[in-house]
Amino acid sequence: MFYEPSKKNHGLPKNPFNSLIVPRPIGWISSVDINNIANLAPYSFFNAVSYQPPTVMFSGGAGSSEDGMKDTIRNIEASGEFVCNIATWHTREQMNQSSAAVPPETDEIELTGLTSIASELVNAPRIAQAPVHLECRYLKTVDIPGWTKADEYKMVIGEVIGIHINDELITEEGLVDIAKMMPIGRLGYDDYTRVDSGSLFKITRPR
Ligand SMILES: Cc1cc2nc3c(=O)[nH]c(=O)nc-3n(C[C@H](O)[C@H](O)[C@H](O)COP(=O)(O)O)c2cc1C
C-alpha cells in the first residue's frame, strides 16, 4: 500500500504511522513547576541525539491545552531543567498511570505511588524505581508545525549533565546489563515490547 499522510488516505481503521517507527524508547520525564510541584509523564517521541555532550530530545503535542503545551514542557521552559527516567518492565504500570491527564498542581509521582529522590545537579526529582536517570539542562525548543493548532508539537532538547546507573546493572566486565534492566519500548496501538535475554542479539560492525 501507499498513502500520503496529508490526504489521510491510508484506509485503515487506525493511523499506522506510530506502528512503523518502532520500538520507541520511553523517556519518563520528571520536572518541577514554579511552585516546586513535581510532574511526571512518559514520552515515546524520545531519543538520544548526540554523544559529546550527550543530548536527548522528546516531543510533546499541544492537544487541547490552552497554551498549547504539556505541563512537562511548560515546567522545563520555566525551570531550565528536567530528569529523564528510563521506563522498564518493572515500572510499566506506573509509567502508564503517569500519562493520565491531571491538573498541573497534581504531583504524579505521589499519585502513582512512586518514590521521589533528589537529583545531584537539578531541582527536578528522580524516580527511585527507575534504574537509570539522566539529569538534563534545557537547551532549546523546536516548534513542529501541525495541520491544526492541536496537532502542533514542541520538541525539547536537553543536555545530559548527570547520569545515574543502578550499580546492580553493571556487569563484572563493566558493561550495562540491558537484559537485566529490561527497558520497554512503545509500539503502535496499545502494544509495547521489552528487552530481555530472549530478545537480545549481537552484530559486530564491519571494519
Ligand atoms: C507510553 C506513552 C508514551 C507517550 N508519548 C507521548 C509523546 O511522545 N508525546 C506526547 O505529547 N504525549 C505522549 N504521551 C501522552 C502523555 O504522557 C500525556 O499527555 C501526559 O498527560 C502528559 O503529561 P504532562 O502534561 O504532565 O506533561 C504518551 C503516553 C504514553 C502512555
The ligand as an ORCA input file, in Angstrom:
! r2SCAN-3c Opt
* xyz 0 1
  C       3.925      5.184     26.564
  C       3.402      6.584     26.332
  C       4.106      7.435     25.502
  C       3.656      8.747     25.284
  N       4.373      9.560     24.448
  C       3.970     10.825     24.232
  C       4.737     11.688     23.387
  O       5.789     11.317     22.854
  N       4.285     12.959     23.212
  C       3.143     13.406     23.815
  O       2.784     14.573     23.617
  N       2.409     12.620     24.632
  C       2.806     11.352     24.867
  N       2.097     10.535     25.713
  C       0.959     11.115     26.446
  C       1.461     11.940     27.639
  O       2.181     11.117     28.562
  C       0.231     12.548     28.373
  O      -0.371     13.505     27.515
  C       0.569     13.192     29.702
  O      -0.625     13.510     30.383
  C       1.386     14.448     29.562
  O       1.645     14.903     30.855
  P       2.106     16.370     31.222
  O       1.045     17.337     30.717
  O       2.181     16.281     32.718
  O       3.435     16.606     30.572
  C       2.482      9.213     25.924
  C       1.770      8.337     26.770
  C       2.220      7.036     26.977
  C       1.453      6.103     27.879
*
